Amino acid sequence: MAVSIEQLEAFVATEQAGSFSAAARKCGKAQSVISSLVSNLEVDLGVNLFDRSQRYPRLTDAGESLLERARNLIEQRERLMAIAQGLSLDVEARLTLAIAQHVRIKNLGGLFQEFETKYPHVQITLRAGSVQDVQTWVEGDIAQLGIITQLDEVPAGCDFRALGHLKLTGIACVDHPIARLTEVTWEDLKQYRQILLQEFEISSQTRWLVSPDVWSVSRVDDALDLVEANLGWAVLPLHVVAKGIAAKKLIQLPLVFEQEKELSHGVDIIWSSKRPLGPAATDLMKWLSTEDAILNKDQSL
């Protein structure tokens, strides 16, 4: 049995496109070539992958079982090729690091001092945006590396490493009625307007959407301004609100349904699995991954 990557690609493409002719157009091959590749794969595996009794091929039970494994083998091959290409590359001239706008990196200047010592000629661009922006930039090769809050699923075509945890906390102005409570319940939060950072409307972070009265903002600084103006409560990164807490302008809400004062959310660094990382990007990714890189308090306090 000699299963080839080309056979697996034809199998996956047919399932995705819904027919052999559509898969042929997608792959830039003749329909007969795609049909032959899938048929030969079925012979090599000893199972029927598609039921061809209807107008369009449908996966058999065996096909359903093997589809994800085929996808994984194709992805592993792409990663292998990307790594091999990266090893043959010279140092890249430019490198873009995209960071979700509510995440801050510890000692970023110190990190890039070390980077600059080893790679003095690499031009650096730092970009900030939403989690979705960062994903789009990495997938589109606008950024070689991206830092995002952890999602339920890794973005398609990306690899990742954990960087640490972002600390978040429930916060309100000291003059807000909820600030007078010694214990804050879920029902208490529902009684007052919530200032919601739009990043928390995605994936598992929707658990922080509590109040029926919501003002939604895209920038963390704007959310902080609204909380300080006593217009509502919010869940915000600890490093953003630390100064306000220290100055006694803001109060951390004593949430009785959480074990800790601060909530924790994972942060990952992502990069494309389809394109090789150059030496500079590889080293930067490793340096960021060596310890918890996420800033969870204001260093000026």
C-alpha positions in Angstrom: 0.0 0.0 0.0 1.6 3.3 -1.2 -0.7 6.2 -0.3 0.4 9.5 -1.8 -0.2 13.1 -0.6 -1.7 13.8 -4.0 -4.3 11.1 -3.5 -5.2 12.4 0.0 -5.5 16.0 -1.4 -7.9 14.7 -4.1 -10.0 12.9 -1.5 -10.2 16.0 0.8 -10.8 18.4 -2.1 -13.7 16.2 -3.4 -15.3 16.2 0.0 -14.9 19.9 0.4 -16.1 20.8 -3.2 -19.0 18.3 -3.2 -18.1 16.7 -6.6 -15.2 15.4 -8.6 -15.7 18.1 -11.2 -15.7 20.9 -8.7 -12.6 19.4 -7.0 -10.9 19.3 -10.3 -11.5 23.0 -10.9 -10.3 23.8 -7.4 -7.1 21.7 -7.8 -6.5 22.8 -11.4 -6.6 19.3 -12.7 -8.8 17.3 -15.1 -11.8 15.6 -13.6 -10.5 12.2 -14.8 -7.3 12.8 -12.8 -9.2 13.5 -9.6 -11.5 10.6 -10.0 -8.5 8.3 -10.7 -6.6 9.6 -7.6 -9.6 8.9 -5.4 -10.3 5.5 -6.9 -6.6 4.4 -6.5 -6.7 5.6 -2.9 -9.7 3.5 -2.3 -7.9 0.5 -3.8 -4.8 1.2 -1.7 -6.8 1.5 1.5 -9.2 -1.4 0.7 -12.3 0.7 1.5 -14.9 2.8 -0.4 -14.5 6.4 0.6 -17.5 7.7 -1.4 -21.0 6.4 -2.3 -21.3 7.2 -6.0 -24.9 5.9 -6.4 -26.4 9.4 -6.3 -25.7 12.4 -8.5 -23.0 13.7 -6.2 -20.6 11.5 -4.2 -21.3 11.2 -0.5 -18.9 10.0 2.1 -19.3 6.5 3.4 -18.8 5.6 7.0 -15.2 4.7 6.2 -14.7 8.0 4.4 -16.1 9.9 7.4 -13.6 8.0 9.7 -10.6 8.7 7.5 -11.3 12.3 6.4 -9.9 14.1 9.4 -6.8 11.8 9.4 -6.3 12.7 5.7 -6.5 16.4 6.6 -4.0 16.0 9.4 -1.5 14.2 7.1 -1.8 17.0 4.6 -1.3 19.6 7.3 1.7 17.8 8.7 3.3 17.7 5.2 2.7 21.4 4.8 4.4 22.1 8.2 7.3 19.8 7.2 7.8 21.7 4.0 7.5 25.1 5.7 10.1 24.2 8.3 12.5 22.8 5.6 12.1 26.0 3.6 12.7 28.1 6.7 16.0 26.3 7.4 17.2 27.2 3.9 16.3 30.9 4.1 18.5 33.8 4.8 17.6 36.2 7.6 14.4 38.1 6.7 14.7 41.9 6.0 11.4 42.8 7.7 9.3 41.2 10.5 5.8 42.2 11.6 4.5 41.2 15.0 0.7 41.8 15.5 -0.7 42.0 19.0 -4.4 42.0 20.1 -5.0 45.5 21.3 -5.9 44.5 24.9 -2.7 42.4 25.5 0.6 43.9 26.6 4.0 42.2 26.6 6.3 42.4 29.6 9.5 44.3 29.0 8.9 44.7 25.2 11.7 47.2 24.8 14.2 44.9 26.6 13.1 42.0 24.4 13.7 43.9 21.2 17.1 45.2 22.6 18.1 41.5 22.7 16.6 41.0 19.3 18.3 44.0 17.8 21.7 42.8 19.0 21.4 39.6 17.1 19.4 41.0 14.1 20.5 44.6 13.7 19.3 44.9 10.1 15.8 43.4 10.5 13.2 46.2 10.3 10.4 45.6 12.9 6.7 46.6 12.5 4.3 46.2 15.5 0.6 46.2 14.7 -2.3 46.3 17.1 -5.9 45.3 16.4 -8.7 43.0 17.3 -8.2 39.2 17.7 -9.9 38.8 14.3 -7.5 41.5 12.8 -4.5 39.6 14.1 -5.7 36.3 12.7 -6.4 37.9 9.3 -2.9 39.5 9.2 -1.2 36.2 10.0 -3.2 34.2 7.6 -2.6 36.8 4.8 1.2 37.0 5.5 0.9 40.7 6.5 2.3 39.6 9.9 4.6 36.7 10.5 3.6 36.4 14.2 0.5 37.2 16.0 -0.5 37.4 19.7 -4.1 36.7 20.6 -6.3 35.6 23.5 -6.9 31.9 23.4 -9.8 30.7 21.2 -11.8 27.6 21.4 -10.2 26.4 18.2 -6.8 27.2 16.6 -7.4 29.3 13.5 -7.2 27.2 10.3 -3.7 27.1 8.8 -2.0 28.3 12.0 0.2 26.9 14.6 0.4 28.2 18.1 2.3 28.3 21.4 1.0 29.4 24.8 2.5 32.6 26.1 0.8 32.8 29.5 -2.4 34.2 30.9 -4.0 37.6 30.8 -5.5 38.6 34.1 -8.9 40.3 33.9 -11.0 41.8 36.7 -14.6 43.1 37.3 -14.3 46.9 37.7 -16.5 49.9 38.5 -16.1 53.5 39.5 -15.9 54.0 43.2 -19.1 56.2 43.0 -21.1 53.4 41.2 -23.9 51.8 43.3 -22.4 48.4 42.8 -19.2 49.5 44.4 -21.0 49.7 47.8 -21.7 45.9 47.8 -19.4 43.7 49.9 -20.3 40.8 47.7 -21.4 41.0 44.0 -23.6 38.2 42.6 -24.5 37.5 39.0 -27.9 39.0 39.6 -26.3 42.2 40.9 -24.3 42.6 37.7 -27.5 42.2 35.7 -29.0 45.3 37.4 -26.5 47.7 35.9 -25.2 48.7 32.5 -22.2 46.7 31.3 -19.4 48.2 29.3 -18.4 45.3 27.1 -15.1 45.0 25.2 -16.0 43.5 21.8 -13.2 41.0 22.1 -15.2 39.3 24.9 -18.2 38.7 22.5 -16.3 35.8 20.8 -15.9 32.1 21.6 -15.8 31.1 25.3 -15.4 34.7 26.4 -19.2 35.2 26.0 -19.5 34.1 29.6 -18.6 37.7 30.5 -21.7 39.0 28.7 -24.0 39.4 31.7 -26.2 42.5 31.7 -29.2 43.0 29.3 -28.1 46.7 29.1 -24.8 46.7 27.2 -22.6 49.4 25.6 -20.1 47.7 23.3 -16.7 49.2 22.5 -13.8 48.0 20.4 -11.0 49.8 22.2 -10.0 49.0 25.8 -9.0 52.6 26.5 -12.5 53.7 25.6 -14.1 51.1 27.8 -11.9 52.3 30.7 -13.0 55.9 30.0 -16.7 55.0 30.2 -16.2 53.1 33.5 -14.3 56.0 35.0 -17.1 58.3 33.9 -19.5 56.1 36.0 -21.5 54.9 33.0 -21.3 51.2 33.8 -19.2 48.3 35.1 -16.8 46.2 33.0 -14.4 43.2 32.9 -11.1 44.6 31.7 -7.4 43.6 31.7 -5.8 44.1 35.1 -2.9 46.1 33.7 -5.3 48.6 32.2 -7.1 49.3 35.5 -4.2 49.0 37.9 -3.5 52.7 38.2 -7.2 53.5 38.8 -7.4 50.9 41.5 -4.2 52.2 43.2 -5.5 55.8 43.0 -8.8 54.6 44.5 -10.8 55.8 41.5 -11.8 52.3 40.6 -12.8 49.3 42.7 -12.4 45.6 41.9 -15.8 44.0 42.2 -15.9 41.2 44.8 -17.5 38.6 42.6 -18.8 35.8 44.8 -19.1 33.3 41.8 -15.4 33.4 41.1 -12.7 31.8 43.3 -10.1 34.5 42.6 -10.3 38.3 42.4 -8.8 38.2 38.9 -10.2 36.1 36.1 -7.6 34.4 33.8 -7.6 33.9 30.1 -4.9 32.2 28.0 -2.8 34.0 25.5 -1.2 32.4 22.4 1.3 33.3 19.8 0.3 32.1 16.3 2.0 31.8 12.9 1.1 30.4 9.6 1.7 26.6 9.2 1.7 27.1 5.4 4.7 29.5 5.2 8.1 29.1 6.7 9.2 31.3 9.5 12.6 32.9 8.9 15.4 32.8 11.5 14.5 36.1 13.1 10.8 35.3 13.5 11.7 31.8 14.8 14.0 33.3 17.5 11.5 36.0 18.4 8.8 33.4 18.9 11.1 31.3 21.1 12.1 34.3 23.2 8.5 35.2 23.8 7.7 31.6 24.7 10.4 31.1 27.3 8.4 32.5 30.2 5.1 34.0 30.9 5.3 37.0 28.6 2.0 38.7 29.4 2.0 41.9 31.5 -0.7 41.7 34.2 0.0 44.9 36.1 1.2 48.4 35.4 4.9 48.4 36.0 4.8 52.1 36.9 2.9 51.4 40.2 
